[in-house]
Amino acid sequence: MNAAIDELRTMASDTAKLHGVSLPEILVYATAYELIKQVSPKNAIGIFAEALVVLKKAGA
């Protein structure tokens, strides 16, 4: 179990570095995407992308 957690932590950290954001920020994005996916599985990626555009325009 610890190996799986370490692997997820490494993947999240690598993704954060790749996209130039912090690890907590990546975790917030991942959580938001998962919540959107639960509400609207077919449209999750589109809704998530629209939300990111709005956040970027707002300077977040």
Distance bins in CASP14 RR format, pairs under 12 A and 6 or more apart:
PFRMAT RR
TARGET T0000
AUTHOR 0000-0000-0000
RMODE 2
METHOD distances of the structure
MODEL  1
1 7 0 0 0 0 0 1 0 0 0 0 0
1 8 0 0 0 0 0 1 0 0 0 0 0
2 8 0 0 0 0 0 1 0 0 0 0 0
2 9 0 0 0 0 0 1 0 0 0 0 0
3 9 0 0 0 0 0 1 0 0 0 0 0
3 10 0 0 0 0 0 1 0 0 0 0 0
4 10 0 0 0 0 0 1 0 0 0 0 0
4 11 0 0 0 0 0 1 0 0 0 0 0
5 11 0 0 0 0 0 1 0 0 0 0 0
5 12 0 0 0 0 0 1 0 0 0 0 0
6 12 0 0 0 0 0 1 0 0 0 0 0
6 13 0 0 0 0 0 1 0 0 0 0 0
7 13 0 0 0 0 0 1 0 0 0 0 0
7 14 0 0 0 0 0 1 0 0 0 0 0
8 14 0 0 0 0 0 1 0 0 0 0 0
8 15 0 0 0 0 0 1 0 0 0 0 0
8 23 0 0 0 0 0 1 0 0 0 0 0
8 26 0 0 0 0 0 1 0 0 0 0 0
8 27 0 0 0 0 0 1 0 0 0 0 0
8 30 0 0 0 0 1 0 0 0 0 0 0
9 15 0 0 0 0 0 1 0 0 0 0 0
9 16 0 0 0 0 0 1 0 0 0 0 0
9 23 0 0 0 0 1 0 0 0 0 0 0
9 26 0 0 0 0 0 1 0 0 0 0 0
9 27 0 0 0 0 1 0 0 0 0 0 0
10 16 0 0 0 0 0 1 0 0 0 0 0
10 17 0 0 0 0 0 1 0 0 0 0 0
10 23 0 0 0 0 0 1 0 0 0 0 0
11 17 0 0 0 0 0 1 0 0 0 0 0
11 18 0 0 0 0 0 1 0 0 0 0 0
11 23 0 0 0 0 0 1 0 0 0 0 0
11 26 0 0 0 0 1 0 0 0 0 0 0
11 27 0 0 0 0 0 1 0 0 0 0 0
11 30 0 0 0 0 0 1 0 0 0 0 0
12 18 0 0 0 0 0 1 0 0 0 0 0
12 19 0 0 0 0 0 1 0 0 0 0 0
12 21 0 0 0 0 0 1 0 0 0 0 0
12 22 0 0 0 0 0 1 0 0 0 0 0
12 23 1 0 0 1 0 0 0 0 0 0 0
12 24 0 0 0 0 1 0 0 0 0 0 0
12 25 0 0 0 0 0 1 0 0 0 0 0
12 26 1 0 1 0 0 0 0 0 0 0 0
12 27 1 0 0 1 0 0 0 0 0 0 0
12 28 0 0 0 0 0 1 0 0 0 0 0
12 29 0 0 0 0 0 1 0 0 0 0 0
12 30 1 0 0 1 0 0 0 0 0 0 0
12 31 0 0 0 0 0 1 0 0 0 0 0
13 19 0 0 0 0 0 1 0 0 0 0 0
13 20 0 0 0 0 0 1 0 0 0 0 0
13 21 0 0 0 0 0 1 0 0 0 0 0
13 22 0 0 0 0 1 0 0 0 0 0 0
13 23 1 0 1 0 0 0 0 0 0 0 0
13 24 0 0 0 0 0 1 0 0 0 0 0
13 25 0 0 0 0 0 1 0 0 0 0 0
13 26 0 0 0 0 1 0 0 0 0 0 0
13 27 0 0 0 0 0 1 0 0 0 0 0
14 20 0 0 0 0 0 1 0 0 0 0 0
14 21 0 0 0 0 0 1 0 0 0 0 0
14 23 0 0 0 0 1 0 0 0 0 0 0
14 26 0 0 0 0 1 0 0 0 0 0 0
15 21 0 0 0 0 1 0 0 0 0 0 0
15 22 0 0 0 0 0 1 0 0 0 0 0
15 23 0 0 0 0 1 0 0 0 0 0 0
15 25 0 0 0 0 0 1 0 0 0 0 0
15 26 1 0 1 0 0 0 0 0 0 0 0
15 27 0 0 0 0 1 0 0 0 0 0 0
15 29 0 0 0 0 1 0 0 0 0 0 0
15 30 0 0 0 0 1 0 0 0 0 0 0
16 22 1 0 0 1 0 0 0 0 0 0 0
16 23 1 0 1 0 0 0 0 0 0 0 0
16 24 0 0 0 0 1 0 0 0 0 0 0
16 25 1 0 0 1 0 0 0 0 0 0 0
16 26 1 0 1 0 0 0 0 0 0 0 0
16 27 0 0 0 0 1 0 0 0 0 0 0
16 28 0 0 0 0 0 1 0 0 0 0 0
16 29 0 0 0 0 1 0 0 0 0 0 0
16 30 0 0 0 0 0 1 0 0 0 0 0
17 23 0 0 0 0 1 0 0 0 0 0 0
17 25 0 0 0 0 0 1 0 0 0 0 0
17 26 0 0 0 0 1 0 0 0 0 0 0
18 26 0 0 0 0 1 0 0 0 0 0 0
19 25 0 0 0 0 1 0 0 0 0 0 0
19 26 1 0 0 1 0 0 0 0 0 0 0
19 29 0 0 0 0 1 0 0 0 0 0 0
19 30 0 0 0 0 0 1 0 0 0 0 0
19 52 0 0 0 0 0 1 0 0 0 0 0
20 26 0 0 0 0 1 0 0 0 0 0 0
21 27 0 0 0 0 0 1 0 0 0 0 0
21 28 0 0 0 0 1 0 0 0 0 0 0
21 29 1 0 0 1 0 0 0 0 0 0 0
21 30 0 0 0 0 0 1 0 0 0 0 0
21 52 0 0 0 0 0 1 0 0 0 0 0
21 55 0 0 0 0 0 1 0 0 0 0 0
21 56 0 0 0 0 0 1 0 0 0 0 0
21 60 0 0 0 0 0 1 0 0 0 0 0
22 28 0 0 0 0 1 0 0 0 0 0 0
22 29 0 0 0 0 0 1 0 0 0 0 0
23 29 0 0 0 0 0 1 0 0 0 0 0
23 30 0 0 0 0 0 1 0 0 0 0 0
24 30 0 0 0 0 0 1 0 0 0 0 0
24 31 0 0 0 0 0 1 0 0 0 0 0
25 31 0 0 0 0 0 1 0 0 0 0 0
25 32 0 0 0 0 0 1 0 0 0 0 0
25 52 0 0 0 0 0 1 0 0 0 0 0
25 55 0 0 0 0 0 1 0 0 0 0 0
25 60 0 0 0 0 1 0 0 0 0 0 0
26 32 0 0 0 0 0 1 0 0 0 0 0
26 33 0 0 0 0 0 1 0 0 0 0 0
27 33 0 0 0 0 0 1 0 0 0 0 0
27 34 0 0 0 0 0 1 0 0 0 0 0
28 34 0 0 0 0 0 1 0 0 0 0 0
28 35 0 0 0 0 0 1 0 0 0 0 0
28 48 0 0 0 0 0 1 0 0 0 0 0
28 51 0 0 0 0 0 1 0 0 0 0 0
28 52 0 0 0 0 0 1 0 0 0 0 0
28 55 0 0 0 0 0 1 0 0 0 0 0
28 60 0 0 0 0 0 1 0 0 0 0 0
29 35 0 0 0 0 0 1 0 0 0 0 0
29 36 0 0 0 0 0 1 0 0 0 0 0
29 48 0 0 0 0 1 0 0 0 0 0 0
29 49 0 0 0 0 0 1 0 0 0 0 0
29 51 0 0 0 0 1 0 0 0 0 0 0
29 52 1 0 0 1 0 0 0 0 0 0 0
29 55 0 0 0 0 1 0 0 0 0 0 0
29 60 0 0 0 0 0 1 0 0 0 0 0
30 36 0 0 0 0 0 1 0 0 0 0 0
30 37 0 0 0 0 0 1 0 0 0 0 0
30 48 0 0 0 0 0 1 0 0 0 0 0
31 37 0 0 0 0 0 1 0 0 0 0 0
31 38 0 0 0 0 0 1 0 0 0 0 0
31 48 0 0 0 0 0 1 0 0 0 0 0
32 38 0 0 0 0 0 1 0 0 0 0 0
32 39 0 0 0 0 0 1 0 0 0 0 0
32 44 0 0 0 0 0 1 0 0 0 0 0
32 47 0 0 0 0 1 0 0 0 0 0 0
32 48 1 0 0 1 0 0 0 0 0 0 0
32 49 0 0 0 0 0 1 0 0 0 0 0
32 50 0 0 0 0 0 1 0 0 0 0 0
32 51 1 0 0 1 0 0 0 0 0 0 0
32 52 0 0 0 0 1 0 0 0 0 0 0
32 55 0 0 0 0 1 0 0 0 0 0 0
32 60 0 0 0 0 0 1 0 0 0 0 0
33 39 0 0 0 0 0 1 0 0 0 0 0
33 40 0 0 0 0 0 1 0 0 0 0 0
33 41 0 0 0 0 0 1 0 0 0 0 0
33 43 0 0 0 0 0 1 0 0 0 0 0
33 44 1 0 0 1 0 0 0 0 0 0 0
33 45 1 0 0 1 0 0 0 0 0 0 0
33 46 0 0 0 0 0 1 0 0 0 0 0
33 47 0 0 0 0 1 0 0 0 0 0 0
33 48 1 0 1 0 0 0 0 0 0 0 0
33 49 0 0 0 0 1 0 0 0 0 0 0
33 51 0 0 0 0 1 0 0 0 0 0 0
33 52 0 0 0 0 1 0 0 0 0 0 0
34 40 0 0 0 0 0 1 0 0 0 0 0
34 41 0 0 0 0 0 1 0 0 0 0 0
34 44 0 0 0 0 1 0 0 0 0 0 0
34 45 0 0 0 0 0 1 0 0 0 0 0
34 48 0 0 0 0 1 0 0 0 0 0 0
35 41 0 0 0 0 0 1 0 0 0 0 0
35 44 0 0 0 0 1 0 0 0 0 0 0
35 47 0 0 0 0 0 1 0 0 0 0 0
35 48 0 0 0 0 1 0 0 0 0 0 0
35 51 0 0 0 0 0 1 0 0 0 0 0
36 42 0 0 0 0 0 1 0 0 0 0 0
36 43 0 0 0 0 1 0 0 0 0 0 0
36 44 1 0 1 0 0 0 0 0 0 0 0
36 45 0 0 0 0 1 0 0 0 0 0 0
36 46 0 0 0 0 1 0 0 0 0 0 0
36 47 1 0 1 0 0 0 0 0 0 0 0
36 48 1 0 1 0 0 0 0 0 0 0 0
36 49 0 0 0 0 0 1 0 0 0 0 0
36 50 0 0 0 0 0 1 0 0 0 0 0
36 51 1 0 0 1 0 0 0 0 0 0 0
36 52 0 0 0 0 0 1 0 0 0 0 0
37 43 0 0 0 0 1 0 0 0 0 0 0
37 44 1 1 0 0 0 0 0 0 0 0 0
37 45 0 0 0 0 1 0 0 0 0 0 0
37 46 0 0 0 0 0 1 0 0 0 0 0
37 47 0 0 0 0 1 0 0 0 0 0 0
37 48 0 0 0 0 1 0 0 0 0 0 0
38 44 0 0 0 0 1 0 0 0 0 0 0
38 47 0 0 0 0 0 1 0 0 0 0 0
39 47 0 0 0 0 1 0 0 0 0 0 0
39 48 0 0 0 0 0 1 0 0 0 0 0
40 46 0 0 0 0 1 0 0 0 0 0 0
40 47 1 0 0 1 0 0 0 0 0 0 0
40 48 0 0 0 0 1 0 0 0 0 0 0
40 50 0 0 0 0 0 1 0 0 0 0 0
40 51 0 0 0 0 0 1 0 0 0 0 0
41 47 0 0 0 0 0 1 0 0 0 0 0
41 48 0 0 0 0 0 1 0 0 0 0 0
43 49 0 0 0 0 0 1 0 0 0 0 0
43 50 0 0 0 0 1 0 0 0 0 0 0
43 51 0 0 0 0 0 1 0 0 0 0 0
44 50 0 0 0 0 0 1 0 0 0 0 0
44 51 0 0 0 0 0 1 0 0 0 0 0
45 51 0 0 0 0 0 1 0 0 0 0 0
45 52 0 0 0 0 0 1 0 0 0 0 0
46 52 0 0 0 0 1 0 0 0 0 0 0
46 53 0 0 0 0 1 0 0 0 0 0 0
47 53 0 0 0 0 0 1 0 0 0 0 0
47 54 0 0 0 0 0 1 0 0 0 0 0
48 54 0 0 0 0 0 1 0 0 0 0 0
48 55 0 0 0 0 0 1 0 0 0 0 0
49 55 0 0 0 0 0 1 0 0 0 0 0
49 56 0 0 0 0 0 1 0 0 0 0 0
50 56 0 0 0 0 0 1 0 0 0 0 0
50 57 0 0 0 0 0 1 0 0 0 0 0
51 57 0 0 0 0 0 1 0 0 0 0 0
51 58 0 0 0 0 0 1 0 0 0 0 0
51 60 0 0 0 0 0 1 0 0 0 0 0
52 58 0 0 0 0 0 1 0 0 0 0 0
52 59 0 0 0 0 0 1 0 0 0 0 0
52 60 0 0 0 0 1 0 0 0 0 0 0
53 59 0 0 0 0 0 1 0 0 0 0 0
53 60 0 0 0 0 0 1 0 0 0 0 0
54 60 0 0 0 0 1 0 0 0 0 0 0
END
